[in-house]
Amino acid sequence: MAILVGKEFCKVDPAGRFKFPAVLKKALSGVAGAGFVLKESIFDPCLELFPRAEFEREIETKVAKLNHYNPQDRLLIRKLSEGNPVELDSNDRILIPAELKKAKHIDKEIVLISKINIIEIWDVATYEEMNAMEVDFARMAAERLGQIDSEDKL
């Protein structure tokens, strides 16, 4: 799968559909036909759009290894496995189910953020609010990415 890159702003129609950006459709041309899985992020106030194969790989490699007999693992399995299968319609639109729109306060404008192998879908106002936080990205990158480089050399 290609690494996804970009940030795209989209309008959501009253039915909850948005036009999937052509640049992302092109990047996902090999997997878009199999559809997607749309789910709530457990970490951020956004939705996550997985190519279906990527979602299945995530379930197989991580979630399926959790212990079904452990109550905490069962909760994680349930939460991480839930998702809504979605597809591009004939006009290259994706329908955001009403319960997901409500859960993440998605209204009329969204921003799609590429995150390596998935796409985050944010309400524009929520995304702008999150970006307004004071974060020293240079320091964070030096600490986190420098740490990764150090680990690779071991």
Buried (B, 14 or more C-beta within 10 A) or exposed (E): EEEBEEEBEBEBEEEBBBBBBEBBEEBBEEBBEBBBBBBBBEEBBBBBBBBBBBBEBBBEEEBEEBEEEEEEBEEBBEEBBEBBEBEBEEEEBBBBEEEBBEEBEBEEBBBBBBBEBBBBBBBBEBBEEEEEEEEEEEEEEEEEEEEEEEEEEE
